[in-house]
Amino acid sequence: MDLSQYSSIQSQVDNIKEKMFSKADPYSFISPSAYDTAWLAMIPDPHQPSQPMFKNCLDWVLNNQKEEGFWGECDAHGMPTIECLPATLACIVALKKWNVGTIFVEKGMEFIHANTKKLLGETKNHCPRWFAIIFPGMVELAHTVGVELVFSNRENLVDKYQNPPLLSYLEALPAYYDIDQDDIIKHLSNDGSLFQSPSATASAFMVTGNKKSMAYLLSLVQRCDNGVPPTYPMDEEIIKLCMMNQLLGLGLAEHFVKETEEVLAQAYKDYLNQESKAKPSDSVAAQLFKDSLAFRLLRMHGYDVSSDSFCWFLHHEDIRNQIQNDHEYFSSAMLNVYRATDLMFSGEYDIQQARSFSKKLLKKITSMGTRDQSHVTLSNLQRVIEHELSLPLFARLDHLEHRRWIEENDVNVLWMGKASSHRLSYRNNCELVSLAKQNYEFRQSIYKYELEELKRWSKDLGLTDMGFGREKTTYCYFAVATSSTLPCDSNIRMIVAKSAIVITVADDFFDMEGSLSELKGLTNAIQRWNGKGLSGHSKIIFDALDNLVSEIAAKYLQQEGRDITKSLQDIWYETFVSWLTESKWSKTGYIPSTDEYLETGMTSIATHTIVLPASCFLKPSLPNSKLKPGQYENITKLLMVIARLLNDIQSYQKEKDEGKMNFVLLYLKDNPEAEIEEAIACTREILDKKKKDLLKHVLIDEFSDLPKPSKHLHLSCMKVFQMFFNSSNGYDSNTEMLEDIKKAIYIPLEVGTSKPLEPLEVGTSKPPLKPLEIGTSKPFYSGAKKKYQTINYQFNPPFKISNGRFFGAGPLRNLGHGKTFILPKVRFSFA
């Protein structure tokens, strides 16, 4: 272990705890919205109209332009998204309004010129609803500072199920929406906000001068003095849950145990307090996002939570219709619902219904993204969704999932807001990702060292050169090291890996190499625990096993002061007897009953032989009584059956060819009219129930009295078998796991390696600009600077502007009704 590297990690952990978790305001975890901050920067001081009311918001705009000339969020590789277009226009308007930051205005205009066509081209035929509302409004507003664009065919707006309500976009609504002051005031919340939207409330205040709105804005800026969030107020518990989820995803949970426990304890308290309360009718997406995330985190950490805590939406037809008709807006919420359903227990039929509902919508989102290549944020979300849908949770290995989370674009994206996603603060997220990268690579250095040590052990004992079967030293270590961050102890990893290596070699010897006489002789030697008279392969296997058992027993005696040698020998003897029984069946052609097969097969798969001895070294240690053959806990029996069925589903063809029995093949024997598909489906149905039962035994204390670390080791073992046998027999393949092994142990992380846009160089010259034509696609470029450019446009009808206040036009009853948005036809010309 590199102590200096460990010390550096611990120092970073302490620093982050001090900065983020001691007395930090939860709002500091959320990235400011450039768009909303710009709108507050536009508000004139009621007492000094020539000055901004919120100078700190204007200062934020001046200080937060990206090098490439835009304002707003970019993806993990520094590339802008279409969210940057309205944000950049709003910031340009704010700066021009107060006649400051000329150089920033110029850089912003250069960005708009150089990248609008590319960013809009990426939306193709799928224009996000929020963008179709806000961007034309910002173009119209930008006309007041000399920016002109040509639009045509902007159609009437959105059906009744769309979210958020159209009035929440007050600042961007076109002129034909005639909304008078009384209509606006009628829709203000008790806190003076318009749908908790800072930008809409800023516009409402400039229209009405309402004192409650002013109080809301003052409170907002006082709380968030370094840029305002896209929503205010926010549920602070959802922010904390998102932070805990981020720590979990990045593989940092072990460093923040106390902080996680505090957040989850409060979340459980809220769950108990709200269990009997009706869910709110507004902010459905945020509420569903929070409830499903809280359910998943609480259940994962052993809290007893009911499915009603997030499945409530199923009982409201209007909400289901909202989600189905506006699935893009609910995409993050539906993703969290789907993730929550991974932790389903047997008999939770409403969770099964929620899984089917969310899966259908998520598939629709991914197919939409594939067809239309939607904007960058959706594309990143699409990749996350495709990963969730393609690979079951329990077929994923924690270490590799952490790598994916660290490297993933836009991993800091949380839930959808009015005009963009809420995101974790860029600065906070960078610090966490930096820590996670160092933590991951520290683990890699440990794994490389341990794997080399394991290879030497295996070679010294002759297990790598048996001349038959599978040489799986690397596979075995990879599986235990990556399946869980716990246990982290090297002793436990090595015990599990060595046990798996011996099991693989011995199982292959019984399956394909040894004569019946040799197999009986080896099994008898195991019973006596005396290798006298053995030779060849039998002696190598016995000596390796004796070495392993002696090592485990000696370490346990030193650690706990008790000798478990006999218990270990008994478990191994039981396993060898099961292998001998199956070999006799195969060599004599005997066909067992299904029950007889399972009784032997769940032992011969040898998962108990791996997890129980290793559990003796966990804290708290496994009681000696749990090691006795025939007296295993239900959780251990479930693991044994699950591993056997997973193996049999993927191995039935190979075993049929070799004349061996298998659960799938026995089903066909017992049901001669059945096809193979039916046999597999039946086996999967049994398997699915067993996995749900195992999960319940792992997560809920009352179902098993095994120590919690041992229960989680059982779950990790199940994940390894699910991974190896998810869609094929990956364990028998010599190549299928190689790329994952390299990523887990050898290949450094790739974080932020893509090159962002080049910074603008103000003051340089460039060739004359040609008119932009939507429909073509060129790479992003930032462009060189010429003198301030005008983008000419025509838009009919324009906003009415009176005394610096922005008004709409059109009856309020139209809000939330009408046709669905389509992307406006746009052409650009540059003077």
C-alpha positions in Angstrom: 0.0 0.0 0.0 1.3 3.4 -1.0 0.9 5.3 2.3 1.6 8.7 0.8 -1.2 8.1 -1.7 -3.6 7.0 1.1 -2.6 10.0 3.1 -3.3 12.3 0.2 -6.8 10.8 -0.2 -7.5 11.1 3.5 -6.4 14.8 3.4 -8.8 15.5 0.5 -11.6 13.7 2.3 -11.1 15.8 5.4 -11.0 19.0 3.3 -14.2 18.1 1.5 -16.0 17.2 4.8 -15.0 20.6 6.2 -16.1 22.5 3.1 -19.2 20.6 2.1 -20.6 18.9 5.1 -19.8 20.9 8.2 -22.0 23.9 7.9 -22.4 24.3 4.2 -25.7 25.7 2.8 -27.3 22.9 0.6 -27.9 25.5 -2.1 -24.1 25.8 -2.5 -24.2 22.3 -4.0 -26.4 23.4 -6.9 -24.9 25.2 -9.9 -26.2 28.7 -10.5 -28.4 29.3 -13.5 -26.8 31.8 -15.9 -30.2 32.3 -17.5 -32.1 33.1 -14.2 -29.2 35.1 -12.8 -29.2 37.3 -15.9 -32.9 38.0 -15.5 -32.4 39.2 -12.0 -29.5 41.3 -13.3 -31.9 43.1 -15.6 -34.2 44.4 -12.9 -33.8 48.1 -12.3 -33.6 49.5 -8.7 -37.1 50.9 -7.9 -35.4 53.9 -6.2 -32.6 54.3 -8.8 -33.9 53.1 -12.1 -30.5 53.8 -13.8 -28.9 51.1 -11.5 -29.5 47.4 -11.2 -31.5 46.3 -8.2 -29.2 43.3 -7.8 -25.7 44.4 -8.6 -24.2 41.1 -7.4 -26.2 39.3 -10.1 -24.7 41.6 -12.7 -21.3 41.0 -11.3 -21.9 37.3 -11.5 -22.7 37.6 -15.2 -19.5 39.7 -15.7 -17.4 37.1 -13.9 -18.8 33.8 -15.2 -18.5 33.9 -19.0 -16.8 30.8 -20.3 -13.5 31.1 -22.2 -15.3 30.1 -25.4 -17.7 33.1 -25.0 -20.9 31.5 -23.7 -22.7 31.5 -20.4 -24.4 28.4 -18.9 -23.5 24.8 -18.4 -21.4 22.6 -20.6 -20.9 18.9 -20.7 -18.0 17.1 -19.0 -15.8 17.7 -22.0 -16.4 21.5 -22.0 -18.7 21.4 -25.0 -21.7 23.7 -24.9 -25.3 22.5 -25.0 -28.4 24.3 -26.4 -29.0 25.5 -22.9 -26.2 27.9 -23.5 -28.0 29.8 -26.3 -30.8 31.4 -24.4 -28.5 31.8 -21.3 -25.9 33.6 -23.4 -28.6 35.9 -25.0 -30.0 36.7 -21.6 -26.6 37.6 -20.3 -25.8 39.7 -23.3 -29.1 41.6 -22.8 -28.3 42.1 -19.1 -24.9 43.6 -19.9 -26.1 45.8 -22.7 -29.0 47.0 -20.5 -26.5 48.5 -18.0 -23.9 49.3 -20.7 -21.1 47.3 -19.1 -18.8 44.4 -20.2 -18.5 45.3 -23.8 -15.8 42.8 -24.4 -18.0 40.0 -22.9 -20.9 41.1 -25.1 -18.6 40.8 -28.1 -17.4 37.3 -27.1 -20.9 36.3 -26.5 -22.0 37.5 -29.9 -19.1 35.6 -31.5 -20.2 32.4 -29.8 -23.8 32.9 -30.9 -22.7 33.5 -34.5 -20.2 30.6 -34.5 -22.3 27.9 -32.8 -26.1 28.6 -33.1 -26.5 26.7 -36.3 -24.5 23.7 -35.0 -26.4 23.6 -31.7 -29.8 24.0 -33.3 -28.9 21.5 -36.0 -28.3 18.9 -33.3 -32.0 19.1 -32.3 -33.1 18.3 -35.8 -36.8 17.4 -35.6 -36.9 17.1 -31.9 -36.9 20.5 -30.3 -37.3 20.4 -26.5 -40.4 22.2 -25.4 -38.6 24.6 -23.0 -36.2 25.6 -25.7 -39.0 26.2 -28.3 -40.6 28.6 -25.8 -37.5 30.4 -24.4 -35.1 30.7 -27.3 -37.5 32.7 -29.6 -38.4 34.8 -26.6 -34.7 35.6 -25.9 -34.1 36.3 -29.6 -37.0 38.7 -29.5 -35.6 40.3 -26.3 -32.1 40.5 -27.8 -33.6 42.6 -30.6 -33.7 45.5 -28.1 -29.8 45.4 -28.1 -29.4 45.1 -31.9 -29.5 41.3 -32.4 -31.8 40.3 -35.2 -32.9 36.8 -36.4 -35.5 35.7 -38.9 -38.2 33.3 -37.7 -41.2 31.9 -39.4 -44.0 29.5 -38.5 -43.9 29.8 -34.7 -47.0 27.8 -33.9 -49.4 27.9 -31.0 -48.3 26.2 -28.0 -48.3 22.9 -26.1 -51.0 20.5 -25.0 -52.6 20.5 -21.5 -50.3 17.8 -20.1 -47.1 19.7 -20.6 -44.8 20.6 -17.7 -44.0 23.1 -16.3 -47.1 25.3 -16.8 -46.7 27.8 -19.6 -47.1 30.8 -17.3 -43.8 29.8 -15.6 -42.2 31.0 -18.9 -43.7 34.4 -18.5 -40.5 36.2 -19.4 -40.3 34.5 -22.8 -44.0 34.3 -23.9 -44.8 35.7 -27.3 -46.9 38.8 -27.8 -50.1 37.1 -28.6 -50.4 35.8 -25.0 -52.2 38.7 -23.4 -51.6 38.4 -19.7 -52.5 41.3 -17.6 -51.2 42.1 -14.1 -54.2 40.7 -12.3 -53.7 37.4 -14.1 -50.0 37.3 -13.0 -50.7 38.2 -9.4 -53.5 35.6 -9.2 -50.9 32.9 -10.0 -48.3 34.0 -7.6 -47.4 31.5 -4.9 -47.7 32.4 -1.2 -44.0 33.3 -1.2 -44.4 35.8 -4.0 -42.8 33.6 -6.7 -44.3 32.6 -10.0 -43.9 28.8 -9.9 -40.7 29.1 -7.9 -39.0 30.4 -11.1 -36.5 33.2 -10.5 -36.6 34.3 -14.1 -40.4 34.3 -14.4 -40.7 36.0 -11.0 -38.2 38.7 -12.1 -40.4 39.3 -15.2 -43.5 39.3 -13.0 -42.0 41.9 -10.7 -41.0 44.2 -13.6 -44.6 43.9 -14.9 -46.5 44.3 -11.6 -44.1 45.8 -9.0 -45.7 43.3 -6.6 -44.2 43.6 -3.1 -44.4 39.9 -2.3 -42.5 39.2 -5.5 -39.9 41.8 -4.5 -39.6 40.1 -1.1 -39.1 36.8 -2.8 -36.4 38.1 -5.0 -34.6 39.8 -2.1 -34.8 36.6 -0.1 -33.4 34.6 -3.1 -30.4 36.9 -3.6 -29.7 37.1 0.1 -29.6 33.3 0.3 -27.8 32.7 -3.1 -25.4 35.7 -3.4 -23.2 34.0 -6.0 -25.7 33.4 -8.8 -29.2 32.1 -8.4 -30.4 28.5 -8.9 -33.0 27.6 -11.6 -35.6 26.9 -8.9 -36.2 28.6 -5.6 -37.0 27.5 -3.0 -35.8 23.9 -3.4 -36.4 21.0 -1.2 -33.1 20.9 0.7 -33.5 17.2 1.4 -33.5 16.4 -2.3 -30.2 18.2 -2.6 -28.7 16.2 0.2 -29.9 13.0 -1.2 -28.4 13.8 -4.5 -25.1 14.5 -2.9 -25.2 11.1 -1.1 -26.1 9.5 -4.4 -23.2 11.2 -6.1 -20.8 9.9 -3.4 -22.2 6.4 -3.8 -21.8 6.5 -7.5 -18.3 7.8 -7.4 -17.2 5.1 -5.1 -16.6 7.4 -2.1 -19.3 6.2 0.3 -16.8 4.5 2.5 -15.2 7.8 3.3 -18.4 9.5 4.2 -20.2 7.0 6.3 -21.2 9.3 9.1 -22.5 12.0 6.7 -24.5 9.4 4.8 -26.1 8.0 7.9 -27.1 11.5 9.0 -28.8 12.3 5.7 -30.6 9.0 5.5 -31.7 9.2 9.1 -33.4 12.5 8.3 -34.8 11.1 5.1 -36.3 8.2 7.0 -37.8 10.6 9.5 -39.4 12.6 6.7 -40.7 9.3 5.2 -42.4 8.4 8.4 -43.9 11.9 8.8 -45.2 12.0 5.3 -46.4 8.4 4.9 -50.0 9.3 5.5 -49.9 12.7 3.7 -51.1 13.3 0.2 -48.5 14.1 -2.4 -48.4 17.6 -3.8 -50.1 18.3 -7.1 -47.4 20.7 -8.3 -43.7 19.9 -8.9 -44.7 16.3 -9.7 -41.4 15.6 -11.5 -39.2 16.8 -8.6 -41.4 15.1 -6.0 -41.2 11.8 -7.9 -37.5 12.2 -8.4 -37.0 12.7 -4.7 -39.3 9.9 -3.5 -37.8 7.3 -5.8 -34.3 8.3 -4.9 -35.1 8.3 -1.2 -36.7 4.9 -1.5 -33.7 3.4 -3.3 -31.1 4.9 -0.9 -33.1 4.0 2.2 -33.8 0.4 1.2 -30.3 -0.1 0.0 -29.1 0.9 3.5 -31.5 -1.4 5.3 -34.4 0.9 6.2 -37.8 -0.6 6.1 -39.7 1.5 3.5 -42.9 0.9 1.7 -43.3 0.9 -2.1 -46.1 3.5 -1.5 -43.5 6.1 -0.9 -42.8 6.4 -4.6 -45.5 4.3 -6.4 -48.2 6.8 -5.5 -48.1 8.2 -9.1 -49.6 4.9 -10.3 -52.9 5.7 -8.5 -53.4 9.1 -10.2 -54.6 8.8 -13.8 -54.0 12.5 -14.5 -50.4 12.2 -13.3 -49.8 9.1 -15.4 -51.1 11.0 -18.4 -48.9 13.9 -17.6 -45.8 11.7 -17.6 -46.8 9.8 -20.7 -47.5 12.9 -22.7 -44.4 14.8 -21.5 -42.0 11.9 -21.0 -38.9 14.0 -21.8 -39.5 16.4 -19.0 -40.0 13.4 -16.6 -37.0 11.5 -18.0 -34.8 11.9 -14.9 -37.7 11.1 -12.6 -38.6 8.0 -14.5 -34.9 6.9 -14.5 -34.9 7.1 -10.7 -38.2 5.2 -10.5 -36.7 2.5 -12.7 -33.6 2.4 -10.5 -35.7 2.1 -7.4 -37.5 -0.9 -8.8 -34.2 -2.8 -8.9 -34.7 -3.3 -5.1 -38.1 -5.0 -5.4 -39.0 -7.8 -3.0 -41.3 -10.7 -3.8 -45.0 -9.7 -3.8 -44.4 -6.0 -4.4 -46.7 -5.9 -7.4 -47.0 -2.1 -7.4 -43.2 -1.9 -7.8 -43.5 -4.3 -10.7 -46.1 -2.1 -12.3 -43.9 1.0 -11.7 -41.0 -0.9 -13.4 -43.1 -1.8 -16.4 -44.4 1.8 -16.7 -41.0 3.5 -16.3 -39.2 1.0 -18.6 -41.7 1.6 -21.4 -41.1 5.4 -21.2 -37.4 5.1 -20.9 -37.3 2.9 -24.1 -39.3 5.6 -25.8 -36.8 8.2 -24.8 -33.8 6.2 -26.0 -35.4 5.4 -29.3 -36.3 9.1 -29.7 -32.7 10.1 -29.0 -31.4 7.5 -31.5 -33.8 8.7 -34.2 -33.5 12.4 -33.7 -30.0 12.8 -32.1 -31.5 15.3 -29.6 -29.5 17.9 -27.8 -26.4 17.0 -25.9 -27.9 16.7 -22.4 -30.5 14.3 -23.7 -27.9 12.3 -25.5 -25.9 11.9 -22.3 -29.0 10.9 -20.5 -29.8 8.5 -23.3 -26.5 6.7 -22.8 -27.2 6.4 -19.0 -30.7 5.1 -19.7 -29.5 2.6 -22.2 -26.9 1.3 -19.7 -29.6 0.9 -17.1 -32.0 -1.0 -19.4 -29.3 -3.2 -21.0 -27.6 -4.5 -17.8 -29.4 -5.6 -14.6 -28.3 -3.9 -11.5 -27.0 -7.1 -10.0 -25.0 -8.0 -13.0 -22.9 -4.9 -12.5 -19.7 -4.9 -10.5 -19.3 -1.9 -8.2 -15.7 -1.0 -9.1 -16.5 -0.8 -12.8 -19.7 1.1 -12.1 -17.7 3.6 -10.2 -15.4 4.0 -13.2 -18.4 4.6 -15.5 -19.8 7.2 -13.1 -16.5 9.0 -12.8 -16.0 9.1 -16.6 -19.6 9.6 -17.6 -20.5 12.9 -19.3 -22.8 15.1 -17.3 -22.7 12.9 -14.2 -23.6 15.9 -12.2 -27.0 16.3 -13.9 -29.8 15.8 -11.4 -33.5 16.5 -12.1 -35.2 18.5 -14.8 -36.1 22.1 -14.2 -38.0 24.7 -16.2 -35.4 25.4 -18.8 -32.6 23.1 -17.9 -31.4 20.4 -15.6 -30.5 21.1 -12.0 -26.8 20.2 -11.6 -24.3 19.8 -8.9 -22.0 22.7 -8.4 -19.2 22.5 -11.0 -16.6 23.3 -8.4 -17.9 20.8 -5.8 -18.3 18.2 -8.4 -14.8 18.7 -9.8 -13.4 18.2 -6.3 -15.4 15.0 -5.8 -14.5 13.6 -9.2 -10.8 14.4 -8.5 -11.0 12.6 -5.2 -12.9 9.7 -6.8 -10.2 9.4 -9.5 -7.4 9.2 -7.0 -9.4 6.7 -4.9 -10.1 4.5 -7.9 -6.5 4.5 -9.1 -5.3 3.8 -5.5 -7.5 0.7 -5.5 -6.1 -0.3 -8.9 -2.6 -0.2 -7.5 -3.7 -2.5 -4.6 -5.5 -4.8 -7.0 -2.4 -5.1 -9.3 -0.2 -6.0 -6.4 -2.6 -8.6 -5.0 -3.2 -10.2 -8.3 0.5 -10.7 -8.9 0.8 -12.2 -5.4 -2.2 -14.5 -6.2 -0.6 -15.6 -9.5 2.6 -16.6 -7.7 0.6 -18.6 -5.1 -1.4 -20.4 -7.8 1.8 -21.1 -9.8 3.8 -22.3 -6.8 1.1 -24.8 -5.9 0.9 -26.1 -9.5 -2.6 -25.0 -10.2 -1.8 -23.0 -13.3 -0.3 -25.9 -15.2 -2.7 -28.7 -14.7 -3.0 -29.5 -18.4 -6.8 -29.5 -18.4 -9.8 -27.3 -17.7 -9.9 -23.6 -17.0 -7.1 -21.4 -15.7 -9.0 -18.7 -14.0 -6.7 -17.1 -11.5 -7.2 -13.6 -12.9 -11.0 -14.0 -13.4 -11.4 -15.1 -9.8 -9.5 -12.2 -8.4 -11.2 -9.7 -10.7 -14.6 -11.0 -9.6 -14.0 -10.6 -5.9 -12.1 -7.3 -6.1 -14.7 -5.5 -8.3 -17.9 -6.9 -7.0 -18.0 -4.7 -4.0 -16.1 -2.0 -2.2 -16.8 -4.0 0.9 -15.0 -6.0 2.1 -11.9 -3.9 1.5 -9.7 -6.1 3.6 -6.9 -7.8 1.5 -7.1 -11.0 3.6 -10.8 -11.5 2.6 -10.2 -10.8 -1.1 -7.3 -13.3 -1.1 -9.3 -16.0 0.8 -12.2 -15.7 -1.6 -10.0 -15.6 -4.7 -7.9 -18.6 -3.6 -11.1 -20.6 -2.7 -12.5 -19.9 -6.2 -9.3 -21.0 -7.9 -9.3 -24.3 -6.0 -13.0 -24.8 -6.7 -12.5 -24.2 -10.5 -9.6 -26.6 -10.8 -11.2 -29.3 -8.6 -14.5 -29.0 -10.4 -12.9 -29.4 -13.8 -11.0 -32.4 -12.5 -14.2 -34.1 -11.5 -16.0 -33.0 -14.7 -13.5 -33.9 -17.4 -10.2 -35.4 -16.2 -10.4 -37.8 -13.3 -11.5 -41.4 -13.5 -14.2 -42.6 -11.1 -11.5 -44.4 -9.1 -9.3 -41.2 -8.8 -12.3 -39.1 -7.8 -13.3 -41.5 -5.1 -9.8 -41.6 -3.8 -9.5 -37.9 -3.7 -12.9 -37.5 -1.9 -11.8 -40.1 0.7 -8.6 -38.2 1.2 -10.6 -35.1 1.9 -12.8 -36.9 4.3 -9.7 -38.2 6.2 -7.9 -34.9 5.5 -4.8 -37.0 4.7 -3.2 -37.0 1.2 -1.2 -40.2 1.7 -1.4 -42.4 -1.3 -2.5 -39.6 -3.7 -0.5 -38.8 -6.8 -0.6 -36.6 -9.9 -3.5 -34.1 -10.2 -5.3 -35.5 -7.1 -2.2 -34.7 -4.9 -1.8 -31.2 -6.4 -5.5 -30.4 -5.6 -5.3 -31.9 -2.1 -2.1 -30.1 -1.2 -3.4 -26.7 -2.5 -6.6 -27.2 -0.5 -4.7 -28.2 2.6 -2.5 -25.1 2.2 -5.5 -22.9 1.9 -7.5 -24.3 4.8 -4.3 -24.2 7.0 -3.8 -20.6 6.1 -7.4 -19.6 6.8 -7.5 -21.5 10.1 -4.1 -20.1 11.3 -5.2 -16.5 10.6 -8.6 -17.0 12.3 -6.9 -18.6 15.4 -4.6 -15.6 15.6 -7.4 -13.1 15.1 -10.2 -14.7 17.2 -8.4 -17.3 19.4 -10.5 -20.2 18.1 -9.7 -23.1 15.8 -12.1 -23.6 12.9 -10.0 -26.1 11.0 -12.6 -29.0 11.4 -15.5 -26.7 10.3 -13.6 -25.7 7.2 -12.7 -29.3 6.3 -16.3 -30.4 6.7 -17.5 -27.7 4.3 -15.0 -28.7 1.7 -15.7 -32.4 2.1 -19.4 -31.7 1.6 -18.5 -29.9 -1.7 -16.3 -32.7 -2.9 -19.0 -35.3 -2.2 -21.5 -33.3 -4.4 -18.9 -33.3 -7.2 -18.4 -37.0 -6.9 -22.2 -37.6 -6.9 -22.6 -35.6 -10.2 -19.7 -37.4 -11.7 -21.3 -40.8 -10.9 -24.5 -39.6 -12.5 -22.7 -38.5 -15.6 -20.5 -41.6 -15.9 -23.4 -44.1 -15.2 -26.2 -42.2 -17.1 -28.3 -41.9 -14.0 -31.0 -39.2 -14.3 -31.9 -37.6 -10.9 -35.2 -36.1 -10.0 -35.4 -32.3 -10.1 -35.4 -32.1 -6.3 -32.5 -34.6 -6.0 -30.6 -32.6 -8.7 -31.1 -29.3 -6.9 -30.1 -30.6 -3.5 -26.8 -31.8 -4.9 -26.4 -28.9 -7.5 -26.8 -26.1 -5.0 -23.9 -27.6 -3.0 -21.7 -28.4 -6.1 -21.8 -24.7 -7.2 -19.8 -24.1 -4.0 -20.8 -20.5 -3.2 -21.2 -21.4 0.5 -17.7 -22.8 0.4 -16.5 -19.3 -0.6 -18.6 -16.9 1.4 -18.9 -18.6 4.8 -15.1 -19.0 5.6 -14.5 -15.5 4.3 -17.3 -14.2 6.5 -15.3 -15.3 9.6 -12.9 -12.4 8.9 -15.6 -9.7 8.6 -16.5 -7.4 11.5 -18.5 -8.6 13.2 -17.3 -12.2 12.6 -19.6 -15.0 11.4 -20.5 -17.3 14.4 -18.8 -20.7 14.2 -22.2 -22.4 14.3 -23.0 -21.0 10.8 -20.2 -23.0 9.3 -21.8 -26.4 10.0 -23.0 -28.3 6.8 -26.7 -28.9 6.8 -27.4 -26.0 9.2 -27.0 -23.1 6.8 -29.1 -19.9 7.0 -31.8 -19.4 4.4 -29.8 -16.5 2.9 -27.0 -19.0 2.2 -29.3 -21.6 0.8 -30.9 -18.9 -1.5 -27.5 -17.9 -2.8 -26.6 -21.5 -3.5 -29.8 -22.1 -5.5 -29.5 -18.8 -7.4 -25.9 -19.5 -8.5 -26.9 -23.0 -9.7 -29.9 -21.7 -11.7 -27.8 -18.9 -13.2 -25.2 -21.4 -14.3 -27.7 -23.9 -15.7 -29.6 -21.3 -17.9 -26.4 -20.5 -19.8 -24.8 -24.0 -19.7 -27.6 -26.4 -20.7 -26.4 -26.8 -24.3 -22.8 -27.6 -23.2 -23.9 -30.0 -20.6 -26.4 -31.7 -22.9 -23.6 -32.3 -25.4 -21.4 -33.7 -22.6 -24.2 -36.0 -21.4 -24.8 -34.3 -18.1 -27.9 -33.2 -16.3 -29.1 -29.7 -15.7 -32.2 -28.0 -14.2 -33.3 -26.7 -17.6 -32.8 -30.2 -19.2 -34.7 -31.9 -16.3 -37.6 -29.5 -16.9 -37.8 -30.7 -20.5 -37.6 -34.3 -19.4 -40.5 -33.8 -16.9 -42.5 -31.8 -19.5 -41.9 -33.6 -22.9 -44.3 -31.2 -24.7 -42.4 -28.1 -23.7 -39.9 -26.2 -25.9 -36.5 -25.0 -24.7 -37.8 -21.4 -24.5 -40.5 -22.5 -22.0 -38.0 -24.4 -19.9 -35.7 -21.3 -19.7 -38.6 -19.0 -18.9 -39.8 -21.3 -16.1 -36.3 -21.4 -14.7 -36.0 -17.6 -14.9 -39.3 -17.2 -13.1 -38.0 -19.3 -10.2 -34.7 -17.5 -10.3 -36.3 -14.1 -10.2 -38.3 -14.9 -7.1 -35.2 -16.4 -5.4 -33.2 -13.2 -6.1 -35.9 -11.0 -4.7 -36.0 -13.2 -1.6 -32.3 -13.0 -1.2 -32.4 -9.3 -1.5 -34.9 -9.1 1.3 -32.8 -11.3 3.5 -29.8 -9.0 2.8 -31.5 -5.7 3.4 -34.0 -6.4 6.1 -32.6 -7.4 9.5 -35.5 -9.5 10.7 -35.1 -12.1 7.9 -31.6 -13.2 8.8 -29.5 -13.0 11.9 -26.2 -13.1 10.0 -24.0 -10.1 10.6 -24.7 -7.4 8.0 -21.2 -7.5 6.4 -21.7 -11.3 5.8 -25.1 -10.7 4.2 -23.6 -8.1 1.9 -20.8 -10.6 1.0 -23.6 -13.0 0.0 -25.1 -10.3 -2.3 -21.7 -9.6 -3.8 -21.3 -13.3 -4.6 -24.7 -13.4 -6.3 -23.7 -10.3 -8.3 -20.6 -12.1 -9.5 -22.6 -15.1 -10.8 -25.2 -12.8 -12.3 -22.3 -11.0 -14.1 -20.7 -14.2 -15.4 -23.9 -15.8 -16.5 -26.1 -12.8 -17.4 -26.3 -13.4 -21.2 -23.8 -16.2 -21.8 -21.3 -18.3 -19.9 -18.8 -15.6 -19.5 -16.7 -17.6 -16.9 -15.9 -20.3 -19.5 -14.9 -17.7 -22.1 -11.2 -16.8 -22.3 -11.8 -13.4 -23.9 -15.2 -12.0 -22.8 -14.0 -10.5 -19.5 -10.6 -9.2 -20.7 -11.6 -5.7 -21.4 -13.4 -5.3 -18.1 -10.4 -6.8 -16.3 -8.1 -4.2 -18.0 -10.4 -1.3 -17.0 -10.8 -2.6 -13.4 -7.1 -3.2 -12.7 -4.8 -1.7 -15.4 -6.2 1.1 -17.5 -6.0 4.6 -16.0 -9.3 6.6 -15.8 -10.1 8.9 -18.7 -11.6 12.0 -17.1 -12.1 15.2 -19.2 -9.9 14.1 -22.0 -11.9 15.5 -24.8 -10.8 18.9 -26.0 -13.3 21.8 -25.5 -13.9 24.7 -27.9 -11.0 26.9 -28.5 -11.2 30.3 -26.6 -12.2 33.3 -28.6 -9.4 35.7 -29.6 -11.0 39.1 -29.5 -9.5 41.6 -31.9 -8.3 39.3 -34.6 -9.8 39.3 -38.1 -11.6 36.6 -40.0 -13.0 36.1 -43.5 -16.4 37.6 -44.3 -19.3 35.7 -42.8 -21.7 33.8 -45.0 -25.4 33.4 -44.1 -26.0 30.4 -41.9 -28.3 27.7 -43.3 -30.1 25.5 -40.8 -30.0 21.9 -41.9 -26.3 21.6 -42.5 -23.9 20.5 -39.9 -20.4 21.6 -39.2 -18.1 21.2 -36.2 -18.2 23.8 -33.4 -15.9 26.7 -33.8 -15.6 29.7 -31.7 -14.6 32.1 -34.4 -12.2 35.0 -34.4 -13.3 38.4 -33.5 -14.2 41.3 -35.7 -16.0 44.4 -34.6 -19.4 44.0 -32.9 -21.7 42.1 -35.2 -25.4 42.4 -35.7 -27.6 39.4 -36.3 -30.6 40.6 -38.3 -33.9 39.0 -37.8 -37.6 39.6 -38.3 -40.2 38.4 -35.8 -43.8 39.2 -35.9 -45.3 40.2 -33.5 -42.6 41.6 -31.2 -42.8 42.0 -27.4 -44.4 45.2 -26.2 -41.9 47.1 -24.1 -43.0 49.9 -21.9 -40.8 51.8 -19.5 -38.4 48.9 -19.3 -41.1 46.5 -18.3 -41.9 43.5 -20.3 -45.5 42.6 -21.2 -47.1 39.6 -22.9 -50.3 39.5 -25.0 -53.0 36.8 -25.3 -55.6 35.4 -23.0 -54.5 33.5 -19.9 -56.9 30.7 -20.6 -54.6 29.7 -23.5 -51.9 28.8 -21.0 -51.1 25.1 -21.1 -53.3 24.4 -24.1 -53.0 24.2 -27.8 -50.7 22.4 -30.3 -47.5 20.7 -29.5 -44.3 22.8 -30.0 -42.3 22.2 -33.1 -38.9 23.6 -33.9 -39.4 27.0 -35.5 -38.0 27.4 -39.0 -35.0 29.7 -38.6 -32.7 31.4 -40.9 -29.8 33.6 -39.9 -28.0 36.4 -41.7 -25.1 38.3 -40.3 -24.3 41.9 -41.2 
